[in-house]
Amino acid sequence: MATSTINLSTPEVSVREIRLGSITGFHGNASELVECSQCGKIKDKKRSFSQCLGCSTAQAACVTCLIQDAAVISHGPVGCSTCLHEYAFTYRVNADLRGVSNPTQRKVYSTNLEEKDTIYGGAVKLENTIREVYQRAKPNVIFVLTTCAAGIIGDDVESVTNRLEQELNIPIVAIFCEGFRSKIWTTGFDAGYHGIARKLIKPAEKKRNVINVVNFWGSDIFNEWFKRFGYEANYLTPYSTLDSLQHSSEAVCTVQACATLGSYLASSLDQVYGVPELKNSPPYGIAQTDRWFRELGSILHKEDEVEEFLKEQREKYLPKIEELREKLRGKTAYVTAGASHGHSLLAILRELGMEATGAAIFHHDPIYDSHTTDADTLSHTVSDYGDIKNYTVCNKQEFELVNVLNRIRPDILFARHGGMTLWGAKFGIPSLLIGDEHFGMGYEGLVNYGEQILATIENDEFVKNLEKHAINPYTKWWLEQEPYTFLKGGKN
């Protein structure tokens, strides 16, 4: 049995650099990275110049702000809370996808630490803010997200939240997600789920016909799948409630839409609460969809029902998939996204007969918290569809992406995160951003994506016109340089 990496006895989560050996610097072939990861020889490359870096606070907010009956306090300067407002927008826009009939306004606050608070401390201000938030919003749970300022001055946030929890008689969870803790942006997800696992989830009293789904805010496809086998989905954490989180230990298993997001929570439920984790990569592409459902069938003891379901899916969707392959064969694509979902996008485009000219993936986890290669999405993509040249690991360094796109000019740019498609459009490259991470899952997902890709490539008039008038902020000097000039070791 794998050694547990989960320790819920400490307030802070162990960062990915230490816990998993994650990196943000690599350029080469994807197969090389897979081999280095599996033999334990992976080494992070450094950048002598860095343009930007994702902050863990935003990712911790992602997994807490979208809990329906929660309030979230950013303990720091008011500017640190400005990344939280986007989740209020996300909550309302995507509520229909999840069947939430009356999406409520998100309850997001800041302690507004000022210069004098960095001298005298912000603990009293935090106490007063928690009481004020409780009186105003009457939430069932309050999350306190720490920022760099709070961490630097050494506020004892854990003591404050524990004391106020007793006073107000609701869970108050300290999430330690200061930006300087880790250069791996997804450590923020881990910090949020660490707080949820250690303070909210209760030991199971009984088992129910429920399957946990760790995801972002995609459409409700899992209930449609699970009801076929007599189960229903318990989504964690967007649109969940305190009650559904507390009783998530009563599920028969946990699945993930993206291992980058869900590795920590799924492994916590498995290693600490005894809820089996479906360890295989998410169901993107035919090969991985079949593996995923077969592992699900094994966990549920529904192997025959799963095989019948897959047979029906093949009969229904394979003719259309073949038709799309004929239309897309030979088309080139470049992918930029977070790690696990980026690998899944590569699987989708390769399954549809397209050529991957490269990828810019925001970080790399050589292992996941389950400590099994079953969860290695990059390894699966390479073994299923072949190697990927020009594979880069970068922590959102857009200057590298711009340089690469200028050189290779793919037929389409796949992006997962907002703001990245802009660079493809400026070069006249049709660019596709799909926020619903469930859109490409299963056999039907290949049809969904194939049709969307065709429509994007065929309707390129706007980006072609934009290219003629767009001003590129990067100089001719930079665009003539080798893209990885600032990655330690450069092109060698």
N, C-alpha and C positions, 0 to 999 in steps of 0.2 A: 504494500500500500504506500502511496506517495506521502512524503513528509509534508505536514501541514505548514502552509505559509501564513496562515491566518492567526492573528493574536488579538483577540478582542478585549484583553485585559488592559491595554494601554489606550490613552485618549487619542494619540496620533497614529495614523497609518504609516507603515513602512513604505518609503517611496519606491517607485519602480526601478530606479537605477540600482538600488540595493537589493530589493526583493526579487526582481526578475532579471536584472542585468540589461535593462532596456537601453537603446541607443538612439541618437538623432543624426548621426553622420555616417553615410555609406554611399558609394557609387560603384556600380559594376553590374554583373548579371544576377538575377534573382536566385538562380541555382547556387551560386557561390555563397550568398547570404544564408540560404537554407542550410547548406552544408556546414558553414561556420557555426550557426546557431545550434545545430544538433550535436556537434562534437565539442562544444564549449570553448571555441577559440575566437569568439566574436569580440571585437574591440571597437570602441567608439572613436570616430574621427572628429577632430575639432575644427571649428571655423575661425579663421582670423578676423572675419567680418561677419556680423549677424545683423540682419535688418529688423527682425521682429521676433517675438516669442509669445506663445499662448500662455495665459495665466490660469493657474489651477482654480482660482476663485470662480471663474466663469463656469468651469465644468462641475464644480460642487453645487453651484446655483442651478445648473441644468437638472440635477437629480433631486433637488429639494423644492425649488420654486413651483414645480408642476404638481406637487401633492395637493389635492383639493382642499383639505382642511388645515393646511399649515400656514404659518407666517415665517418669514425669513428676515433676519437682521444681519446686515453687513457691518461688522465691527471694525471701523476704520474711517478714514476721510471720505467725505461724501462722493468724491470722484471714483472711488473703488466700487461704488454701487451702481455706476452707470451701465455696467455690462449686464445687470440683472433685468433691466426693463424689457429686453428683447424676449424674455420668457413669458412675460405677461401677454405680449403680442402672439407668441407661438401658441400659448395655451388656448386663446380664444379662436385663432384661425384653424387649429387642428382638432378642436373639440368634436366637431361633427364626424371626423374620421373615426373617433373612438366611441361615438354614441353618447356623449355628454350633452344632455338636453339644456341645462342651464349653467353654462360656464361662468363662474364667478370671477370677480376682479382679483388679481393676485395681490397678496399682502406682503410687500417688500419695503424694508425700512433700513435706515443707516443710523449709526450712533454719531456720525459727523465729528470724528476726532479732529481737533484743531492743534495748533502748535503748542498751546499751553498744556494740552492733554498728553503730549509726548514727553513733557517734563514731569507733570504731577501724576500721570497715570490715568487710564480711562476706565477703570473698573467700576467706579461709582456711576459714571455716565452709562455704562452697559447695564448696570442694575436698574437704573431709572428707565432706560429704554425698554427693557424687557417688561417691566410693570406697565408702562404706557401702551406697549403693543398689545399686551394681554387685555387691558381695559378697552382699547379701541376695537380690536379685531375679534376677540374671543376665539382664538384658534384652538384646535385640539392638540397641536404640537408646535413648538417654536424651535427653529434652527438658527444658530449663531455661527456665521461664517467669518473666520479670522482673516485679516489682511496683513500685508507686510508691516504696516505701521504698528499694529497691535502686537505682532510677533517681536518686532525690534525692541519695543519698550518693555516687553515681558509681562503684559497683563495676564493675571491668573484667571483665564476665561473658564476653565473647567470648574474651579471652586465657585465662581459666581453662578454658573448655570446649575450646578448641583444644589446650591443653596436656594435659588429661586424656584427650582423644580419642587422642592419640599413646600415652599411657601404658597405657590400657585396651584399645586396639585395637578400639573400637566407635564408631559415629557418636554424637557428643554435640552437640546442636543448641541454640544459644541463640535463644530466641524473645523479641523485645523488644516487650512488650505492656503496658507500664505504663498504668494507667487515665488518667493525665493527658495522654498523647500525643495523644488524639483524642476528641472528643465524639461521633463516629460509632461506635457500638458494634461495627459489622461490621468495623472496622479490625482487630479481634482475629482474625477469620478470615484476613484478608490476612497478618497477622504470622505466624500458624501455617503457612500455605501458603508464605510466603516462605522460612521456614526449611527446609521440606521440599524446595522446589524448588532452593535453593542448596546444600544439604548432602547430600541423599539421592538425588535422581533422577540417573540416569546416562545418558549418550548412548546411543542405540539401537544395538545390534549387528545386529539384524534386525527385521523387522516381523512381527507375529503377528495372528491373527484375533481381536483383542481390542479392545473399546471401553471407554475410561475413563468412569466415571460419578461425578461429584462430587456427593455427596448428604449427607443427614443419616443417618437409620437406618431408612428406610422399607422396606417389604416388597420382595421380590425379583421385581419385574415385568420388569426390563430383560432378564434372561436369557431369559425366555419370549418377549419381543419379538425379541431379537437372534438367537436360534437359528434363527428363520425365515429369516434372511438369511445364516446360516453363521458367526455371531460369538458371542462370550460377553462378559459384563460383567466389568470390573475396577473394583470399588467403591473410591472414594477419599473419605474416609479411614476412616469407621467400618468396623471388622472387617477392614481391610486389614492387611498385614504389611510389614515392612521390605522383603522381597523384591518384593512386588507394587508397592510405591511406587518402588523403584529401577528397575524395568523398565516403568514406566508410559509411558516414552518410546517403547516398541515398539508401542503401540496405533495403530490406524488413524485414530482420532479421539477427541475428548473431548466428552461431553455433560454437561448440568447439570440437577439437579432444581430449582435455585433460583439465579438469577444473582447475587443478593445474597451467597450463600455462595460460589459457585464461580467468579466472574468472574476473580479473580486467578490461581488455579491453572490454570484452563483456558487463559487467555491466556499464562501462563508456558510451558505445554507447547507452545502454538502458536508463540509468538514466539521462544522460546529453543531448544526441542527439536524443532520442526518437526512436531508432532502437530496436525493440523487441529482447530480448535474449531468445533463446531456452534453457530453464533452465534444462531440463532433462539430465541425465548422457549420455555420448557418446554411440553410438550403438555397444556395444560389448556383445555378447551373445544374444540368441533369445528373452528373455523377455525384455531386455533393448532396443534391436533394434526395437521391435514392439512399445514400449513406445515412443522412440525417433521419429520415423517416424510419429506416430499419432499426437504428439505435433506439428511436422513440418506441417502436413496436416491441423491442426487446425489454425496455424498462416497464412498459405497460402490460407485457405478456399478451400482445395483440399482433403477433407476427403475421398471421394469416390475413387479418383484416388490412394490415398495412400493404401487403403484397397485392391484394385486390384493389386497394385505393391507387397504388402506383400504376397498375395495369390500366385502370380507367383514365388516369392522367395522361399516360402515353398515347392511348387511343384518341383522346380528345384533342391534345395539343401538338403532338409530333408532326402531323401534316402541315400545320401552320408554321411551326418552327423551321421545318425544312424549306418552306417557301421563303421565309425571311432570310435564311442562310444563303439561298441563291442570290438574293438581292444585295446582301451585305458582304458577300465573300470578296476578300481582297481590299476592303476598305480599312484604312488605318485609324488608330485611336490612341490618345494619350490620356492617362488617368492621374488625377491628383485628389487625394483623400486621406482620411485617417487610416490606420493600419489595417485592421480586420475588414472593414467595409471596402477599403480600396482593393484588397485582394479579391473580394467578392465581385466587385465591378469588373476586374480583370477576367474573372471566370465567366461572367456573363458575356462580355464582348468576344472572348475566345470561343465560347459555346456557339455564338451566332456566326462564326466563320470569319470574324474580323482579325486584323493583325494588330498586336500591341507594340507600338513603337517606343514605349517607355512608360515610366510612372514616377511621380514624386509623392512619396508616402511620408506622412508627418512624423512617424517614429517607428521603431521596430521592437517587438517583444520576442526575444529568443525562446522564451517559454511562457506559459500562462500559469495561473495559480493552481490549476488542476494537475500540473506537472505531467502532462501526457501529450504526445505528439498528435493525438486525435484532434486536438483543438488548433493545430497549426494551419491556419488558412492559407498562408503563402506556400507552404509545402504541398498542400492539396492542389492548389492552382497550378504549380509547376509540374507536379506529377501527372495531373489530369490533362494538361494542355501544352506542356513544353515550357522551355525557358523563356524569360523575359529580359531582353537586353536593355541597356540604358535605364536600369532600375536604381532609383535614388531614394535615400532616406534623408529627409530634411524637415526641420521644425518650422514649416510654413515660410521658407525663405523665397519670397516671390521674385526676387531678382534672378535667382537661378531658373525658376520656372519660365520667366519671360525670355531669357537667353535660349533655353532649350526649344521653346515653341517657335522662336524666330528661325531656328535652324532646321527643325524636322517638319514643320507645317503639316500636321496630321489632318485627316479628313474630318475629325471631330475630337473635341476635348470633353472628357468626362470629369465633372467636379462634384464633390460632395458638400463642400462648404461655400457659403455665400461670399462673393467678392472675387473668387478665383476665375469664374467664367469670363470676367471682364477682360482678362489678358488674352484669352483666345479670340474673343470678339474683336479686339483691337488689331489683331493680325488677320482678320477676315476668316477665322476658323469657326465654323459652327460649334457652339458650346452647349452642353446639356447639364443642367443642375436639377436633380430630383430630390426633394426633401423627405419624401415618404420612403423610409428604408425598407418597407415591406413590399414596395411596388415591384421589385425584381425577384421576389422569392418564388420558388417552386416552378413548375412547368409553365403555369400561367404568367409568371413573372418574366420569363424569356420572351413570351409573346408581347407583353406590355412594353418591355424595353426595346425589343426589335422594332415595333411600330413607331415608338417615340424617336428612336435613332434615325429611322428612315425619314420621318417628318422633319427632323432637325437638319439633316444633311440636305434634303431637297429644298428647304426654305431658307436659303442662305443669302438672300438678297440684302437683308438688313446689315449683316456683318460685313459683307463685301463693300457696301457703301460706307459703313463705319470706318473700315480700314483706310479709305481714301482721305478721311477727314480727322482721324484720331491723332492725338498728340501723345507720343510715348515719352514718359518721364525719364527713361533710361537712355543714356548717351550712346552714340555710335561706338565710342571706345569700348563700353562694356559689352555691347552686343557682338563685338568682334573678338572678345576674350573667350577662352575656354570656360564653359559654364561653371566648372568646379574649381576655379582658380583659388578661391578662399577656403576650400576644404583642405585640411592639412594633408600634404602629400600631393595636392593638385591633381593633374591628369594622370599622374603615375601612382 
